[in-house]
Amino acid sequence: METLTEKAVQSDAAEFPAALPVQTKKKRNGVQKSEDRQLLLLCLPALIKVFLFSYLPLIGLVMAFQFYIPRRGLFGSTWMGFANFDYLLKSSIASRLITNAIAINLLGIVFGTVFSLLLGLFLFEITNKLFLKISQTVIIFPYFVSWPLVGVLVSAFLGEDTGMLTSVLHSMFGVDVDFYAQPKYWWGIITIANVWKTAGLSAVVYYAILTGTDKSTYEAAAIDGAGRFKQMWYLSLPALKMMIILNIIMSSANILKVDFNMVYFVSNNAAALYPKTDVIETYMFRALRTEGDYSIGTATGLVQGVVGLVLTIITNKVCQKVSHESLY
């Protein structure tokens, strides 16, 4: 007569069969190796492109530690160690460049995220297909307008003599404002131009994510009495949480990097506006064009890249702790 213990052992053996034998890795035959070589050959142009334009230029970072003279080259210029970084960080212009870059980027992140989210949510609420297509076309169109043209449009609004906004202020309130001579307005002006140009594309991305959500959850919420705004808050926003976090992490990585074309053309490169519009990119452009100081320009770009890497890691860790969602 079998004991209870023996029955338990037999049932366990029946429920959990013996482990399968470990499969050994089979050798690839000649045909498979030939296919592998063909695939690698197809990847070769992309690998060469990445090497030439992404890795090979890293050699130029040596200029950040030299007093670079073009005729002497990288290996003939005088080695200066960290003198260029010391000069850059201790100069009075460094605080201005960093402050302007952080302010413009933070304003762009906050207002750009808010407006693109609102546009994406409202697009998701549109039921008329024709009106939806027209709305998508209208809001995404500014993204394809070049920054030089945006600069012309801004000049048409804010020009001292012929600007529409300045003319309205003069005719209605008797106020004459020379926007291109007063830096205090330009953080806001650049942010408005940036949001107007880029929010539509992000809104379409958010809308595309929402179209992939389960519609039955919205139907169940409506049956339970949830209105449209509650459905947005409790269903749509959680579905977009990962994309919002991804955008914040990627934007934080570029907190010191401002689009050169945006600042240069929107502000018309007016010297009077430098206290609020001068950023690292415009400073590097002037340093290379007028002074030919390659070492300072390279040191500035290297600092920018290192700070972006550190901020990416920190922001990713913070998002991981707060929302349990992260980039990696």
C-alpha positions as CSV (number, residue, x, y, z in Angstrom):
1,M,0.0,0.0,0.0
2,E,1.4,3.3,-1.1
3,T,2.0,6.0,1.5
4,L,0.8,9.5,1.1
5,T,4.4,10.6,0.6
6,E,5.0,8.2,-2.3
7,K,1.8,9.4,-3.9
8,A,2.9,13.0,-3.6
9,V,6.2,12.2,-5.1
10,Q,4.6,10.4,-8.0
11,S,2.1,13.3,-8.7
12,D,5.0,15.8,-8.6
13,A,6.9,13.7,-11.1
14,A,3.9,13.5,-13.4
15,E,3.2,17.3,-13.1
16,F,6.8,18.3,-13.6
17,P,8.5,16.1,-16.2
18,A,12.2,15.7,-16.4
19,A,14.1,18.7,-17.8
20,L,14.6,18.6,-21.6
21,P,18.2,17.9,-22.7
22,V,20.3,21.0,-23.4
23,Q,20.4,21.7,-27.1
24,T,23.9,22.2,-28.4
25,K,24.5,25.0,-30.9
26,K,24.5,23.8,-34.4
27,K,27.2,24.8,-36.8
28,R,26.1,27.1,-39.6
29,N,26.5,25.6,-43.1
30,G,28.0,27.3,-46.1
31,V,24.7,28.7,-47.4
32,Q,23.9,30.4,-44.0
33,K,27.4,31.9,-43.8
34,S,27.0,33.2,-47.3
35,E,23.7,34.8,-46.4
36,D,25.3,36.4,-43.3
37,R,28.1,37.9,-45.5
38,Q,25.4,39.4,-47.8
39,L,23.6,41.0,-44.9
40,L,26.8,42.4,-43.5
41,L,27.6,43.7,-46.9
42,L,24.3,45.5,-47.0
43,C,25.1,47.1,-43.7
44,L,28.5,48.2,-44.8
45,P,27.5,51.6,-46.3
46,A,25.6,52.6,-43.1
47,L,28.6,51.5,-41.0
48,I,31.0,53.5,-43.1
49,K,28.7,56.5,-42.8
50,V,28.4,56.3,-39.0
51,F,32.2,55.8,-38.7
52,L,33.0,58.8,-41.0
53,F,30.5,61.3,-39.6
54,S,30.0,60.1,-36.0
55,Y,33.2,58.5,-34.7
56,L,36.0,59.9,-36.9
57,P,35.2,63.6,-36.0
58,L,35.7,62.8,-32.3
59,I,39.4,63.1,-33.0
60,G,38.7,66.8,-33.3
61,L,37.9,67.0,-29.6
62,V,41.7,67.2,-29.0
63,M,41.4,70.9,-30.1
64,A,39.6,71.6,-26.8
65,F,42.8,70.9,-25.0
66,Q,45.1,72.8,-27.4
67,F,45.9,76.3,-28.6
68,Y,44.8,75.1,-32.0
69,I,46.5,76.7,-35.1
70,P,45.1,75.4,-38.4
71,R,48.4,75.4,-40.2
72,R,50.0,73.3,-37.5
73,G,47.2,70.8,-37.4
74,L,46.0,68.7,-34.5
75,F,49.4,67.1,-33.7
76,G,51.5,70.3,-34.1
77,S,49.4,72.7,-32.0
78,T,50.5,73.7,-28.4
79,W,49.0,71.5,-25.7
80,M,47.2,73.6,-23.0
81,G,45.4,71.1,-20.9
82,F,42.3,72.4,-19.3
83,A,43.1,76.1,-19.8
84,N,40.4,76.6,-22.4
85,F,37.7,75.1,-20.0
86,D,39.0,77.3,-17.2
87,Y,38.8,80.4,-19.4
88,L,35.3,79.5,-20.6
89,L,33.8,78.8,-17.2
90,K,35.4,81.8,-15.5
91,S,34.4,84.3,-18.3
92,S,31.5,86.6,-17.7
93,I,29.8,85.4,-20.9
94,A,29.5,81.8,-19.6
95,S,26.8,82.5,-17.1
96,R,24.8,84.4,-19.8
97,L,25.1,81.5,-22.3
98,I,24.1,78.9,-19.8
99,T,21.2,80.9,-18.3
100,N,19.7,81.7,-21.7
101,A,20.0,78.1,-22.9
102,I,18.4,76.7,-19.8
103,A,15.6,79.3,-19.7
104,I,14.7,78.9,-23.4
105,N,14.8,75.1,-23.2
106,L,12.7,74.9,-20.0
107,L,10.1,77.2,-21.4
108,G,10.0,75.2,-24.5
109,I,9.7,71.9,-22.6
110,V,6.9,73.1,-20.3
111,F,4.7,75.0,-22.8
112,G,5.5,72.7,-25.7
113,T,4.5,69.7,-23.7
114,V,1.3,71.3,-22.4
115,F,0.1,72.6,-25.8
116,S,1.0,69.5,-27.7
117,L,-0.8,67.3,-25.2
118,L,-3.9,69.5,-25.4
119,L,-3.9,69.4,-29.2
120,G,-3.4,65.6,-29.2
121,L,-6.2,65.1,-26.7
122,F,-8.6,67.3,-28.7
123,L,-7.7,65.6,-31.9
124,F,-8.6,62.3,-30.3
125,E,-12.0,63.8,-29.5
126,I,-12.9,64.8,-33.1
127,T,-15.3,62.3,-34.7
128,N,-15.8,64.0,-38.1
129,K,-13.1,62.4,-40.3
130,L,-13.0,65.4,-42.8
131,F,-12.5,67.9,-40.0
132,L,-9.9,65.6,-38.4
133,K,-7.8,65.5,-41.5
134,I,-8.1,69.3,-42.0
135,S,-7.1,69.8,-38.3
136,Q,-4.1,67.5,-38.6
137,T,-2.9,69.3,-41.7
138,V,-3.3,72.7,-40.2
139,I,-1.5,72.0,-36.9
140,I,1.4,70.1,-38.5
141,F,2.0,72.6,-41.3
142,P,4.2,75.0,-39.3
143,Y,6.7,72.2,-38.7
144,F,7.6,72.4,-42.4
145,V,8.1,76.1,-42.4
146,S,11.9,76.9,-42.3
147,W,13.3,79.0,-39.5
148,P,14.5,81.8,-41.9
149,L,10.9,82.2,-43.0
150,V,9.7,82.2,-39.4
151,G,12.2,85.0,-38.7
152,V,10.7,87.0,-41.6
153,L,7.2,86.4,-40.1
154,V,8.3,87.5,-36.7
155,S,9.9,90.7,-38.2
156,A,6.6,91.3,-40.0
157,F,4.8,91.3,-36.6
158,L,7.4,93.0,-34.5
159,G,9.3,95.3,-36.8
160,E,9.8,98.8,-35.5
161,D,8.1,100.7,-38.4
162,T,6.0,98.3,-40.3
163,G,5.3,95.5,-37.8
164,M,1.6,94.6,-37.4
165,L,1.8,94.3,-33.6
166,T,3.8,97.5,-33.2
167,S,1.4,99.4,-35.5
168,V,-1.6,98.1,-33.5
169,L,0.0,99.1,-30.2
170,H,0.8,102.6,-31.6
171,S,-2.6,103.2,-33.1
172,M,-4.7,101.9,-30.2
173,F,-2.6,102.7,-27.1
174,G,-0.1,105.3,-28.3
175,V,2.7,103.0,-27.3
176,D,5.9,102.7,-29.4
177,V,7.8,99.5,-28.6
178,D,11.1,98.6,-30.4
179,F,11.1,94.9,-29.7
180,Y,14.5,94.4,-31.4
181,A,16.1,96.8,-29.0
182,Q,14.6,95.4,-25.7
183,P,15.9,92.0,-24.8
184,K,13.4,91.4,-22.0
185,Y,10.7,90.2,-24.3
186,W,12.7,87.6,-26.2
187,W,12.6,84.5,-24.0
188,G,8.8,84.7,-24.5
189,I,8.9,85.5,-28.2
190,I,11.3,82.6,-29.0
191,T,9.2,80.2,-26.9
192,I,6.0,81.2,-28.8
193,A,7.8,80.7,-32.1
194,N,9.1,77.4,-31.0
195,V,5.8,76.1,-29.7
196,W,4.0,77.3,-32.8
197,K,6.4,75.5,-35.0
198,T,6.9,72.2,-33.2
199,A,3.8,71.5,-31.0
200,G,1.7,70.2,-34.0
201,L,4.1,67.4,-34.8
202,S,4.2,66.2,-31.2
203,A,0.4,66.5,-31.0
204,V,0.0,64.1,-34.0
205,V,2.4,61.6,-32.3
206,Y,0.2,61.7,-29.1
207,Y,-2.9,61.3,-31.2
208,A,-1.4,58.3,-33.0
209,I,-0.6,56.7,-29.6
210,L,-4.2,57.3,-28.4
211,T,-5.7,55.7,-31.6
212,G,-3.9,52.4,-30.6
213,T,-5.6,52.3,-27.2
214,D,-8.4,49.9,-26.3
215,K,-11.7,51.6,-27.2
216,S,-13.6,49.3,-24.9
217,T,-12.1,51.0,-21.8
218,Y,-13.6,54.3,-23.0
219,E,-17.0,52.6,-23.6
220,A,-16.9,51.1,-20.2
221,A,-16.0,54.4,-18.6
222,A,-18.8,56.1,-20.5
223,I,-21.3,53.5,-19.2
224,D,-20.1,54.1,-15.7
225,G,-20.9,57.8,-16.1
226,A,-17.4,59.2,-16.8
227,G,-17.5,62.3,-18.9
228,R,-15.1,63.3,-21.7
229,F,-12.8,65.2,-19.4
230,K,-12.6,62.4,-16.9
231,Q,-11.8,60.0,-19.7
232,M,-9.0,62.3,-20.7
233,W,-7.6,62.4,-17.2
234,Y,-8.0,58.8,-16.2
235,L,-7.5,57.0,-19.5
236,S,-5.9,59.1,-22.2
237,L,-3.2,60.8,-20.0
238,P,-2.0,57.5,-18.5
239,A,-1.7,56.0,-22.0
240,L,0.6,58.9,-23.0
241,K,2.7,58.8,-19.8
242,M,5.6,56.8,-21.2
243,M,5.8,59.1,-24.3
244,I,5.7,62.2,-22.1
245,I,8.5,60.8,-19.9
246,L,10.6,59.9,-23.0
247,N,10.2,63.4,-24.3
248,I,11.2,64.9,-21.0
249,I,14.3,62.7,-20.7
250,M,15.4,63.5,-24.3
251,S,14.7,67.2,-23.8
252,S,16.7,67.3,-20.6
253,A,19.7,65.8,-22.4
254,N,19.7,68.8,-24.6
255,I,19.0,71.4,-21.9
256,L,22.1,73.3,-22.9
257,K,21.6,72.8,-26.6
258,V,19.4,75.3,-28.4
259,D,18.5,75.2,-32.1
260,F,20.9,77.7,-33.7
261,N,18.6,78.5,-36.6
262,M,15.7,79.2,-34.2
263,V,17.6,81.7,-32.1
264,Y,19.7,83.2,-35.0
265,F,16.8,83.9,-37.4
266,V,14.0,84.7,-34.9
267,S,16.1,87.3,-33.1
268,N,17.6,88.4,-36.5
269,N,21.0,88.1,-34.8
270,A,20.5,91.5,-33.2
271,A,23.4,92.4,-31.0
272,A,21.1,94.4,-28.7
273,L,19.3,91.2,-27.8
274,Y,22.3,89.1,-26.8
275,P,21.6,89.4,-23.1
276,K,18.6,87.2,-23.6
277,T,19.2,85.4,-26.9
278,D,22.9,84.6,-26.9
279,V,23.4,80.8,-26.4
280,I,26.2,78.4,-26.8
281,E,25.5,77.8,-30.5
282,T,25.5,81.4,-31.5
283,Y,28.6,82.1,-29.4
284,M,30.5,79.2,-31.1
285,F,29.4,80.5,-34.5
286,R,30.8,84.0,-33.7
287,A,33.9,82.5,-32.2
288,L,34.6,80.5,-35.4
289,R,33.5,83.1,-37.9
290,T,35.0,86.3,-36.5
291,E,37.8,85.2,-34.1
292,G,38.7,81.8,-35.6
293,D,39.0,80.4,-32.1
294,Y,38.5,76.7,-32.7
295,S,39.8,75.7,-29.3
296,I,37.2,77.7,-27.3
297,G,34.4,76.6,-29.7
298,T,35.4,72.9,-29.3
299,A,35.7,73.2,-25.5
300,T,32.2,74.8,-25.4
301,G,30.7,71.9,-27.4
302,L,32.4,69.3,-25.3
303,V,31.1,70.8,-22.1
304,Q,27.6,70.9,-23.7
305,G,27.8,67.2,-24.6
306,V,29.1,66.1,-21.1
307,V,26.4,68.1,-19.3
308,G,23.7,66.6,-21.6
309,L,24.9,63.1,-20.8
310,V,24.9,63.6,-17.1
311,L,21.5,65.2,-17.2
312,T,20.1,62.3,-19.2
313,I,21.3,59.8,-16.6
314,I,19.9,61.9,-13.7
315,T,16.5,62.6,-15.4
316,N,16.2,58.9,-16.2
317,K,16.8,57.9,-12.6
318,V,14.4,60.5,-11.3
319,C,11.6,59.4,-13.7
320,Q,12.4,55.8,-12.7
321,K,12.0,56.6,-9.0
322,V,8.9,58.8,-9.4
323,S,6.8,57.0,-12.0
324,H,8.6,53.6,-12.3
325,E,9.0,54.4,-16.0
326,S,12.3,55.2,-17.7
327,L,14.2,55.2,-21.0
328,Y,16.4,52.3,-20.0
